[in-house]
Amino acid sequence: MTSFLNKTNSQYDVIIAGGGVNGVGIARDCACVVCLVCLSKKRFSAGTSWASSGMIHGGPRYMLGDLDVTRLACLDSGYIQKIAPHLLFRIPFLYSVYDHKNEGLKRRLYLEAVEAFSAYDRFVPLKWRAHTRLSRHEVLKLEPNLPKDKLLGAVTFDEWGIDVPRLCVANVLDAVQNGAHALNHTIITKVNCENNQFQSVALKDQITGETKTVSGKILINATGPWSPEFAKLMGVNIKLRGGKGVHLVFDRRLFNMAIVSQAIDGREIFVMPYENTSIIGTTDDDYFGDLDDQRTTDDEIAYLIEGIAQVFPDIQKAKMIHSYSGVRPTIYDRDCYEDDLSREHETLDHEKRDGKKGMISLIGGKLASYRIMAEEVTDLICKKLNHQTACSTHTKFLPGGESLPDAVELAKEFQVNAFAVSRLIYRHGSLAEQILQQTQSQPELKNIICGCEPVTLAEIKYVKDKELVRTLSDIKRRTRLSWGPCQGTNCSIAAAGVFSDLMDLDAQETESAHFDFLSEWWPNRAAVINGEQLKQEELFQALHFCNN
């Protein structure tokens, strides 16, 4: 497989480490004013960004403590809705209120809810609608499966879901269109400085093993929870308090609305409809383990299931198909519970902080504020490089955001399944027509690989050609292939065959690509079996059985 390193220059103004939403956001901002190379340790959106709850939201729970966090998130949410309207979908939330024997507790919970949501309504112009109070009868009409005993009523509020891997790749593609070089599956193995001035980095392609040294004026550390590890290469120290967040995925929509509940320790958790699945989240626990090998445990699953069972007892009967975890790069603090840690962010200028010129780190923050955080970092970069260009990423459409085609009309024009076309539009917006045009000369590209998440051969070919794809997992993150109820059981072999043809792989390379794909995703389906991790050879046997 060809390395991307042979397409890079030897000198850049800015080099960015990190392919999550913060790294690619900075890449997009910087590409409008300076040249750069953006690097991803694994692949774009493979770390904390991918493992988030997938919401562009302000978070009403922060209103009473972190008002600035909510303000920035809501502000950026408004911008993101305008620049990427195709990627967002509305998620109405239901915050139910139940009777308690403790009258003081009941009154406190009610007053806190009213105060938080009333304050949250200030941001309605950037969100959708103001909160609404519902009677017991109205709640049960909307969600009849909620427990009827002691239900007093509920409050509704709106948030926005988003396909985070698509958001990340859209930022990367826009950066590339504006002159950036983006390297997928590439790591920095060494940072070189002279007289406390950043000079260059040594790069390694993780697929081919090829290496190259490129020099630059400024190095950006946007590696999320890996920031302390990368900071050591930079010769500086960063402290984070990483918090592990686990989500559980179920095979269908369990509710029409997202339902807020409380875990056994009083933390707020939720179950929400998400695309063609449902998600339960999330935990928040200090994490000191291997960031590259996070696993969901039986205890974490039981913790979330028990909490949701308080509002939906039948969750015990639902089919869980997947779990995932990520570590929040939370700003370091001691003597407080994980859930009370601030979600604010910091831009660290290591020249001022550590005497290291040409080095900047971005830590903390929330997905919903990624664009504003990127703008803040880019403003600092421009100041150091004496650039005066004003930021425009809050008004400039991300690729595909310019317009939304009509799914029914496109389906008729190209004779492709209407639902498949609607999902294509969701992921690619106005570019969907360009993807479907491939089917006019190659009708076989209309074929759908998997019925769970209808992905056509045309889309797979398009993302391979246009979206820096190098592995089968890259295709999964671009298209949601195998993200539906079958979790790859019905489609991974067929997808591997298609990938093999597109990449011109031999039989051994195809088998290896398929095995690597299954090996990556299997731990999220069965992370712990009888308390014991599967050995590699046992894994292969299990995966082979599942796909035959």
Secondary structure, DSSP 4 states (H G I P E B T S, - for coil): ---GGGG--SEEEEEEE--SHHHHHHHHHHHTTS-EEEE-SSSTT-STTTTS--EE---GGGTTT-HHHHHHHHHHHHHHHHH-GGGEEEEEEEEEEE--S-HHHHHHHHHHHHHHHHHHGGGGGGSS---EEEEHHHHHHH-TTS--TTEEEEEEEEEEEE-HHHHHHHHHHHHHHTT-EEESSEEEEEEEEETTEEEEEEEEETTT--EEEEEEEEEEE--GGGHHHHHHHHT----B--EEEEEEEESS---SSEEEEE-TTS-EEEEEEETTEEEEE---EE--S-TTS----HHHHHHHHHHHTTT-GGGGGS-EEEEEEEEE-PBP--SS-GGGS---EEEEEHHHHHS-BTEEEEEE--GGGHHHHHHHHHHHHHHHHT--PPP-TTTSPPTT-S----HHHHHHHHT--HHHHHHHHHHHGGGHHHHHTHHHH-GGGG-BS-TTTT-BHHHHHHHHHHS---SHHHHHHHH-TT-STTTTTTTHHHHHHHHHHHHT--HHHHHHHHHHHHHHHHHHHSS-BTTBPPPHHHHHHHHHHHT-
